[in-house]
Amino acid sequence: MYSRAHLLIEREFKILSQDSPWGIEAWPMYDDTIFEWMARIKGLQGTPWEGGIFKVYIKFDEHYNVRPPQVLFQTIPFHPNVEVSTGRPCIDFLDDYSLWQENYSMSMLLLSLQTLLSYPVLKNAVNPEAASMLQTSPVSYRQMTQECVAASQRVDAGGSPQIRQADSHAVRFDQEEALARSARPTRTAGANTRVSKLSFDDYHTTWCGIATSKTRPDAINPFLETIRGNPKLQEIHLGVPREELEDQMKKQMEEHSILMYGKFKSQPSVESVRDAKIANLERMKKIYFPPRQSPLPPREDIDIGKSLPALQANESNWEKEVDDLVNWTNNLDSNAIDAT
């Protein structure tokens, strides 16, 4: 005997299978339960989200349809009304159960998500960075949406959100839950549907790791925290070796500075300044200080012993002249000098 919620969910699935809106399809994920769905929503034509294929995880409980199911974007878009860390869309009747009505169908809910992508509400945005970019730089926001669209197409085709395919070293979170879910029998939506054996939690955490914004400045990225101490996984995530990435970033910053502020001579280092000062001092020494000459050595042909008597004789004559000068001064007549 099935519960009331089970019967209502089966009826909703039957209605969607027979008459689904454009760009929307949904199906139960497992054969052993109907309370977990996977939906695929395409972006509306003529909008920036055209071509996008976004998967949505839907989980019902026994209270359906008294209250709405839990809805999370598995392919998380960069959108003002979608939380980048959880993928939860900001829709009034999903946030406030009192606004939900029992006559709301799953078709109406999925159509609301499809419309929300193309017509964001900037008031009370759960992704403030996306809202600010949409207001201040619509061109940048459109570029971000195009990147999200391209990433969603790669994911829907069974590839990686990144352009470069990661190797076999995949990051796994919650291994037990992943094994349990992958062991369940799956139900396909059609002959061409590709079913990946990747749990929602694994994919959701990986998608959060490559997201471009945070719900708050101090939010912790679980993916980056997991690969922080593993250089191999960091290289897989970044797509290039870390050293090459740092060199590219440095080169881009230099090119940006040249374009913005012009090319200036780089500031010389302390060692180069010191060497230049020493070289200047050496040149000044050569200019202003003549080279020091060593005293001449004594000549070998001069006999010091023989020259001493001549020096002594000169000294005697000098003393005699001094004595004569003193005697002459004493013999002078002072009266004669005064008369003259």
C-alpha positions in Angstrom: 0.0 0.0 0.0 1.6 3.3 -1.1 1.4 6.5 0.8 -0.4 9.6 -0.3 2.8 11.3 -1.2 4.0 8.3 -3.2 0.8 8.3 -5.3 0.9 12.1 -5.9 4.5 11.9 -7.0 3.7 9.1 -9.4 0.9 11.2 -10.9 3.2 14.2 -11.4 5.7 12.0 -13.2 3.0 10.6 -15.5 1.8 14.1 -16.4 5.4 15.3 -17.1 6.1 12.2 -19.2 3.0 12.7 -21.3 3.0 16.5 -21.7 6.2 18.2 -20.6 6.9 21.9 -21.2 9.6 22.8 -23.8 13.1 22.3 -22.6 12.0 20.4 -19.4 12.2 16.8 -18.6 12.3 14.9 -15.3 12.5 11.3 -14.1 13.1 9.3 -10.9 16.7 8.6 -10.3 16.3 5.1 -8.9 14.0 2.1 -9.4 13.7 1.4 -5.7 12.4 4.9 -4.8 10.3 7.6 -6.4 11.2 10.3 -3.9 14.4 11.4 -5.7 14.2 13.0 -9.1 16.6 14.4 -11.6 15.4 17.1 -13.9 17.0 18.6 -17.0 16.2 22.3 -17.8 17.2 24.1 -21.0 17.8 27.8 -21.1 15.1 29.8 -22.9 15.7 30.7 -26.5 16.7 34.3 -27.2 18.2 34.8 -23.8 21.8 34.7 -22.5 21.1 31.2 -21.1 20.1 29.7 -24.5 21.9 26.4 -25.1 22.4 25.8 -21.4 21.4 22.4 -20.0 21.1 22.5 -16.2 20.4 19.5 -14.1 18.3 19.9 -11.0 18.1 17.5 -8.0 14.6 17.1 -6.5 13.9 15.3 -3.3 10.4 14.7 -2.0 9.3 13.6 1.5 6.2 12.1 2.9 4.7 15.6 3.4 4.3 16.2 -0.3 2.2 18.0 -1.5 1.5 19.8 1.8 4.9 21.4 1.4 7.2 21.6 -1.6 10.1 19.3 -2.3 13.8 20.2 -1.8 15.2 21.6 -5.0 18.9 22.1 -5.7 20.7 22.9 -9.0 23.2 20.2 -9.6 24.7 22.2 -12.5 25.1 25.5 -10.5 24.8 28.6 -12.7 26.4 32.0 -11.9 23.1 33.7 -11.1 21.9 36.3 -8.6 19.1 34.0 -7.3 21.1 30.8 -7.0 23.3 30.1 -4.0 26.8 29.3 -5.4 27.7 26.9 -2.5 24.5 24.8 -2.4 22.7 25.4 -5.7 19.5 26.4 -3.9 17.3 28.6 -6.0 15.7 31.6 -4.4 12.0 31.2 -5.1 9.5 32.5 -2.6 7.3 29.4 -2.3 10.4 27.2 -1.8 11.8 29.4 0.9 8.5 30.0 2.7 6.3 26.9 3.0 3.3 29.1 3.8 3.3 30.4 0.3 3.2 26.9 -1.2 -0.2 25.7 -2.4 -1.2 22.1 -2.9 -2.4 22.7 -6.4 1.1 23.7 -7.5 2.4 21.1 -9.9 5.9 20.0 -10.7 5.5 21.4 -14.2 4.9 24.8 -12.7 7.8 24.5 -10.3 10.3 23.5 -13.1 8.9 26.3 -15.4 9.6 28.8 -12.5 13.2 27.6 -12.4 13.5 28.0 -16.2 12.1 31.5 -16.1 14.2 32.5 -13.1 17.4 31.9 -15.1 16.5 34.5 -17.8 14.7 37.0 -15.5 16.8 37.4 -12.3 15.6 39.4 -9.3 18.2 41.7 -8.0 16.5 42.5 -4.7 17.8 40.3 -1.8 20.1 38.4 -4.2 21.7 35.3 -2.6 24.7 35.7 -4.9 25.6 39.4 -4.4 28.6 39.1 -6.7 26.5 38.0 -9.6 23.9 40.7 -8.9 26.6 43.4 -8.7 28.2 42.3 -11.9 24.8 42.3 -13.7 24.2 45.9 -12.5 27.7 47.4 -13.0 29.0 45.3 -15.9 26.3 43.6 -18.0 28.9 42.6 -20.6 31.0 40.7 -18.1 27.9 39.0 -16.7 26.9 37.9 -20.2 30.3 36.4 -20.7 30.0 34.5 -17.4 26.6 33.1 -18.4 28.1 32.0 -21.7 30.9 30.2 -19.8 28.3 28.5 -17.6 26.3 27.5 -20.7 29.4 25.9 -22.3 30.3 24.1 -19.0 26.8 22.8 -18.6 26.9 21.4 -22.2 30.2 19.6 -21.4 28.7 18.1 -18.2 25.6 17.0 -19.9 27.7 15.2 -22.5 29.4 13.3 -19.7 32.6 15.4 -19.6 34.2 17.7 -17.1 33.0 21.3 -16.5 36.6 22.3 -17.3 37.9 22.5 -20.8 40.8 20.1 -20.0 39.7 16.7 -19.0 40.9 15.5 -15.6 42.8 12.3 -15.5 41.8 9.2 -13.6 42.7 10.7 -10.2 39.3 12.0 -9.4 38.6 13.6 -6.0 36.1 11.6 -4.1 34.1 12.8 -1.1 31.8 10.6 1.0 33.1 7.3 -0.5 30.6 5.1 1.3 27.6 7.1 0.1 29.0 7.2 -3.4 29.4 3.4 -3.5 25.9 2.9 -2.1 24.2 5.2 -4.6 26.2 3.8 -7.6 25.1 0.3 -6.7 21.4 1.2 -7.0 19.6 0.3 -10.2 19.0 3.4 -12.3 16.1 4.4 -14.5 16.9 6.1 -17.8 14.9 8.9 -19.3 15.3 7.6 -22.9 17.4 5.6 -25.2 20.0 8.4 -25.7 20.3 9.3 -22.0 23.8 8.9 -20.6 23.8 7.8 -16.9 26.9 8.7 -14.9 27.8 6.7 -11.8 28.7 9.9 -9.9 26.7 10.7 -6.7 25.0 14.1 -6.4 27.2 15.0 -3.4 30.4 14.2 -5.3 29.3 16.3 -8.3 27.9 19.1 -6.2 31.1 19.5 -4.2 33.2 19.4 -7.3 31.1 22.0 -8.9 31.3 24.2 -5.9 35.1 23.9 -6.1 35.2 25.6 -9.5 32.5 28.2 -8.7 33.5 31.8 -9.3 32.0 33.4 -6.2 31.1 32.8 -2.6 28.0 33.3 -0.5 30.0 35.3 2.0 33.7 36.5 2.2 34.7 34.0 4.9 33.1 31.0 3.2 35.4 27.9 2.9 35.7 26.1 -0.4 35.6 22.4 0.5 37.1 21.3 -2.8 40.1 23.6 -2.5 40.6 22.6 1.2 40.6 19.0 0.1 43.3 19.4 -2.5 45.4 21.9 -0.6 48.1 19.5 0.5 48.1 17.4 -2.7 50.2 19.0 -5.6 49.1 16.3 -8.0 45.4 17.1 -7.5 46.1 20.8 -7.6 47.7 20.4 -11.0 44.7 18.4 -12.3 42.3 21.1 -11.0 44.3 24.0 -12.4 45.0 22.3 -15.7 48.7 23.4 -15.7 51.6 23.0 -13.3 51.5 25.5 -10.5 54.9 27.0 -11.4 53.7 27.6 -14.9 50.5 29.1 -13.7 52.4 31.5 -11.4 54.7 32.5 -14.2 51.7 33.2 -16.5 50.0 35.3 -13.7 53.2 37.3 -13.2 53.5 37.9 -16.9 49.9 39.0 -17.2 50.2 41.4 -14.3 53.3 42.9 -15.9 51.5 43.3 -19.2 48.5 44.8 -17.4 50.7 47.3 -15.6 52.4 48.4 -18.8 49.1 48.9 -20.6 47.6 50.8 -17.6 50.5 52.9 -16.3 53.2 52.7 -19.1 56.5 51.1 -19.0 58.9 52.3 -16.3 62.3 51.3 -15.4 62.3 48.8 -12.6 63.7 49.9 -9.2 67.3 48.8 -8.9 68.2 46.4 -6.2 70.2 47.2 -3.1 73.2 45.2 -4.3 73.3 47.0 -7.7 73.1 50.4 -6.0 76.0 49.5 -3.7 78.2 48.2 -6.5 77.5 51.4 -8.5 78.6 53.6 -5.5 81.8 51.6 -5.1 82.7 51.9 -8.7 82.1 55.7 -8.6 84.4 56.0 -5.5 87.1 54.0 -7.3 86.9 56.4 -10.3 87.1 59.4 -8.0 90.2 58.1 -6.3 92.0 57.7 -9.6 91.1 61.3 -10.6 91.7 63.2 -7.4 94.3 61.2 -5.6 97.6 60.6 -7.5 99.2 57.3 -7.0 101.4 57.0 -4.0 105.1 56.7 -4.8 107.4 54.7 -2.6 110.7 56.4 -1.4 113.8 55.9 -3.4 116.1 53.3 -2.0 119.6 54.5 -0.9 122.2 54.5 -3.6 124.8 51.9 -3.3 127.7 54.2 -4.5 127.3 56.6 -1.5 129.5 55.7 1.5 127.7 56.9 4.6 130.8 56.5 6.7 133.0 58.8 4.5 130.4 61.6 4.3 130.0 62.0 8.1 133.3 64.0 8.6 132.2 66.5 6.0 128.8 66.9 7.8 130.5 67.4 11.1 132.9 70.1 9.6 129.9 72.0 8.2 128.3 71.9 11.6 131.5 73.4 13.3 131.7 76.2 10.8 128.1 77.1 11.5 128.7 77.3 15.2 131.8 79.5 14.7 129.8 82.0 12.6 127.1 82.2 15.3 129.7 83.0 18.0 131.3 85.7 15.8 127.9 87.3 15.2 127.2 87.3 19.0 130.6 88.9 19.8 130.2 91.6 17.2 126.8 92.5 18.6 128.2 92.9 22.1 131.0 95.2 20.9 128.7 97.6 19.2 128.8 101.3 20.5 125.2 102.1 21.6 125.9 105.9 21.7 127.1 105.9 18.1 124.1 104.0 17.0 121.8 106.6 18.8 123.6 109.6 17.2 123.1 108.2 13.8 
